[in-house]
């Protein structure tokens, strides 16, 4: 694992086509923005065990989590 320090509005570029930006910090929380091509899946780690089924649009999202 690579650990970097970044301040608000600073970014990290990954593999030339993914950019992670610190949007805000405070209240024991860090808000990040991620810019990536549409074919790159971005998923919060706590959702990795969930089955999303076939999704045509985000509004049709139905989760079935494996516990």
Secondary structure, 3 states (H helix, E strand, C coil): CCCCCCCCCCEEEECCCEEEEEEEEECCEEEEEEECCCCCCCCCHHHCCEECCCCCCHHHCCCEECC
